[in-house]
Amino acid sequence: IDHHMELSADVSVQKNNNAANMKWRRELKRFRRMDNSAEKYRFGYSLLLYKLEENGIPVKKWETPFEVLQSIPEDKAYRKDMENITLYYEKVRYSEDVPQKNETAFLERLLQEKF
């Protein structure tokens, strides 16, 4: 009976992982289809926050982007990339600037390759 419960739990976790992966792919596809805009960059940043949490880095809703950045360990391979993205996110978020296509492409590459 204990063995059966373990298998049931494993199947349940696998189903949840599959659902999360499907949702991630759907949201990433939505991001790619968006026209280059501040909205697209902000949406991409929110996807990054989701992936950070999924990878064990807690993100609190009240934290500023720089506080989130400080919670990423220095030894993480994507830390330097996140520094650049955070700086650019702040610029896009709090100004009238439309992001440069290369900055949005950089964000997209990080979403695809690092997570």
C-alpha positions as CSV (number, residue, x, y, z in Angstrom):
1,I,0.0,0.0,0.0
2,D,2.8,2.4,0.8
3,H,4.5,1.7,-2.5
4,H,1.2,2.5,-4.3
5,M,0.9,5.8,-2.5
6,E,4.4,6.7,-3.5
7,L,3.6,6.0,-7.2
8,S,0.4,8.0,-7.0
9,A,2.3,10.9,-5.6
10,D,4.9,10.6,-8.3
11,V,2.3,10.6,-11.0
12,S,0.6,13.6,-9.5
13,V,3.8,15.6,-9.4
14,Q,4.5,14.6,-13.0
15,K,1.1,15.8,-14.1
16,N,1.6,19.1,-12.3
17,N,5.1,19.5,-13.9
18,N,3.6,18.7,-17.3
19,A,0.8,21.3,-16.8
20,A,3.4,23.9,-15.7
21,N,5.6,23.2,-18.7
22,M,2.6,23.5,-21.0
23,K,1.7,26.8,-19.4
24,W,5.3,28.1,-19.7
25,R,5.4,27.2,-23.4
26,R,2.1,28.9,-24.0
27,E,3.2,32.1,-22.2
28,L,6.6,32.1,-24.0
29,K,4.8,31.8,-27.3
30,R,2.5,34.7,-26.3
31,F,5.6,36.8,-25.5
32,R,7.2,36.0,-28.9
33,R,4.1,37.0,-30.8
34,M,3.8,40.4,-29.1
35,D,5.0,43.5,-31.0
36,N,8.1,45.1,-29.6
37,S,6.9,47.5,-26.9
38,A,7.3,48.4,-23.2
39,E,4.4,46.0,-22.5
40,K,6.2,43.1,-24.1
41,Y,9.4,43.8,-22.2
42,R,7.5,44.1,-18.9
43,F,5.7,40.8,-19.7
44,G,9.1,39.1,-20.5
45,Y,10.4,40.4,-17.2
46,S,7.5,38.9,-15.3
47,L,8.2,35.5,-17.1
48,L,11.8,35.8,-15.8
49,L,10.5,36.3,-12.2
50,Y,8.3,33.2,-12.6
51,K,11.4,31.2,-13.7
52,L,13.5,32.5,-10.8
53,E,10.9,31.3,-8.4
54,E,10.7,27.9,-10.1
55,N,14.5,27.7,-9.8
56,G,14.4,28.3,-6.0
57,I,14.9,32.0,-5.8
58,P,12.0,33.5,-3.8
59,V,10.5,36.6,-5.4
60,K,8.1,38.7,-3.2
61,K,5.5,40.9,-4.9
62,W,6.6,43.9,-3.0
63,E,10.3,43.7,-3.9
64,T,11.8,46.2,-6.3
65,P,13.6,44.8,-9.3
66,F,16.9,45.6,-7.7
67,E,15.9,43.8,-4.5
68,V,15.0,40.8,-6.7
69,L,18.4,41.1,-8.3
70,Q,20.1,41.1,-4.9
71,S,18.4,37.8,-4.1
72,I,20.2,36.0,-7.0
73,P,23.4,34.5,-5.8
74,E,26.6,35.9,-7.5
75,D,27.6,32.4,-8.7
76,K,24.5,31.9,-10.8
77,A,25.4,31.8,-14.5
78,Y,22.6,34.2,-15.4
79,R,23.3,36.8,-12.7
80,K,25.2,39.2,-15.0
81,D,22.5,38.9,-17.6
82,M,19.9,39.7,-14.9
83,E,21.9,42.8,-14.0
84,N,21.6,44.1,-17.5
85,I,17.9,43.2,-17.8
86,T,17.1,44.8,-14.5
87,L,18.7,48.1,-15.5
88,Y,16.9,48.1,-18.8
89,Y,13.6,47.0,-17.2
90,E,13.8,50.0,-14.9
91,K,14.4,52.3,-17.8
92,V,11.5,50.8,-19.8
93,R,9.1,50.6,-16.9
94,Y,9.5,54.1,-15.6
95,S,9.9,56.2,-18.8
96,E,8.2,56.6,-22.1
97,D,11.0,54.7,-23.9
98,V,10.2,51.8,-26.2
99,P,12.7,49.0,-25.8
100,Q,15.3,48.5,-28.5
101,K,14.7,45.3,-30.5
102,N,18.1,44.0,-29.5
103,E,17.3,44.4,-25.8
104,T,14.0,42.5,-26.2
105,A,15.9,39.8,-28.2
106,F,18.4,39.5,-25.4
107,L,15.6,39.0,-22.9
108,E,14.0,36.4,-25.1
109,R,17.3,34.5,-25.5
110,L,17.7,34.5,-21.7
111,L,14.2,33.1,-21.3
112,Q,14.9,30.3,-23.8
113,E,18.5,29.4,-23.0
114,K,19.0,29.8,-19.3
115,F,15.6,28.6,-18.0
